[in-house]
Amino acid sequence: MAEARVAIVTGSARGIGAATATRLAADGFAVAVLDLDEAACKATVDAIDAAGGRAIAVGADVSDADAVTAAVERVAAELGAPTVLVNNAGVTRDNLLFKMSELDWDTVMNVHLRGSFLMARAVQKHMVDARYGRIVNLSSTSALGNRGQSNYSTAKAGLQGFTKTLAIELGKFGVTANCIAPGFIVSDMTKATAERIGEDWESYVAARAAAIPVARAGQVEDIAHTVSFLVSEGAGFVSGQVIYVAGGPKA
């Protein structure tokens, strides 16, 4: 690549997003580290800078259309036109159906689905102009159904349909769209789940790992590695796919 391609990774202040942003920077991309709180992105940006990469921190609420438009315009101005988008931003508001509030439902839908839609809509024009693009949406094994997560499961299943439709619409412009559905990953989000259900973290990880065919818990780097492949030049004939990165077969 004569000039570094520009990637935006949402929800990249920590966890899977941070690992993905760091990996893409190591792969040679200029990376916009985007999260709700711009200050929280500093650690990820600093790590990329220290490793000789190029990154900027961008604060934006992905569910806010004006904020998304402004963020993408800023990325284009400061780094260059973005042609890689990783929609990773997500939240959980777990509860059983009869206890779930409308706010619990709407918050999860707005971040995962509306956020991914707004980001993809804002970035696609840069991809179409470049006749090249890579979109990766983060789903979850919860898309197959998970107790206490009717909102999250629905949003993550919705992202799979969204991905397949983007692949059909944008393919003729040299743009691929794929979906990664992680299984159990050691992260702040899964630690919060263990706390919510009152389980000791180490015991929780051990129990989850015992049920996984490869006999270990997933790491954020496992997901970052898969993103790295999907956004690569060589993955141009892979589109509209859902890849379950879960240590064993799903779906």
Rosetta blueprint (number, residue, H / E / L):
1 M L
2 A L
3 E L
4 A L
5 R L
6 V E
7 A E
8 I E
9 V E
10 T E
11 G L
12 S L
13 A L
14 R L
15 G H
16 I H
17 G H
18 A H
19 A H
20 T H
21 A H
22 T H
23 R H
24 L H
25 A H
26 A H
27 D L
28 G L
29 F L
30 A E
31 V E
32 A E
33 V E
34 L E
35 D E
36 L L
37 D L
38 E H
39 A H
40 A H
41 C H
42 K H
43 A H
44 T H
45 V H
46 D H
47 A H
48 I H
49 D H
50 A H
51 A L
52 G L
53 G L
54 R E
55 A E
56 I E
57 A E
58 V E
59 G E
60 A L
61 D L
62 V L
63 S L
64 D L
65 A H
66 D H
67 A H
68 V H
69 T H
70 A H
71 A H
72 V H
73 E H
74 R H
75 V H
76 A H
77 A H
78 E H
79 L L
80 G L
81 A L
82 P E
83 T E
84 V E
85 L E
86 V E
87 N E
88 N L
89 A L
90 G L
91 V L
92 T L
93 R L
94 D L
95 N E
96 L L
97 L H
98 F H
99 K H
100 M L
101 S L
102 E H
103 L H
104 D H
105 W H
106 D H
107 T H
108 V H
109 M H
110 N H
111 V H
112 H H
113 L H
114 R H
115 G H
116 S H
117 F H
118 L H
119 M H
120 A H
121 R H
122 A H
123 V H
124 Q H
125 K H
126 H H
127 M H
128 V H
129 D H
130 A H
131 R L
132 Y L
133 G E
134 R E
135 I E
136 V E
137 N E
138 L E
139 S L
140 S L
141 T H
142 S H
143 A H
144 L H
145 G L
146 N L
147 R L
148 G L
149 Q E
150 S H
151 N H
152 Y H
153 S H
154 T H
155 A H
156 K H
157 A H
158 G H
159 L H
160 Q H
161 G H
162 F H
163 T H
164 K H
165 T H
166 L H
167 A H
168 I H
169 E H
170 L H
171 G H
172 K H
173 F H
174 G L
175 V E
176 T E
177 A E
178 N E
179 C E
180 I E
181 A E
182 P E
183 G L
184 F L
185 I E
186 V L
187 S L
188 D H
189 M H
190 T H
191 K H
192 A H
193 T H
194 A H
195 E H
196 R H
197 I L
198 G L
199 E L
200 D L
201 W H
202 E H
203 S H
204 Y H
205 V H
206 A H
207 A H
208 R H
209 A H
210 A H
211 A L
212 I L
213 P L
214 V L
215 A L
216 R L
217 A L
218 G E
219 Q L
220 V H
221 E H
222 D H
223 I H
224 A H
225 H H
226 T H
227 V H
228 S H
229 F H
230 L H
231 V L
232 S L
233 E H
234 G H
235 A H
236 G L
237 F L
238 V L
239 S L
240 G L
241 Q L
242 V E
243 I E
244 Y E
245 V E
246 A L
247 G L
248 G L
249 P L
250 K L
251 A L
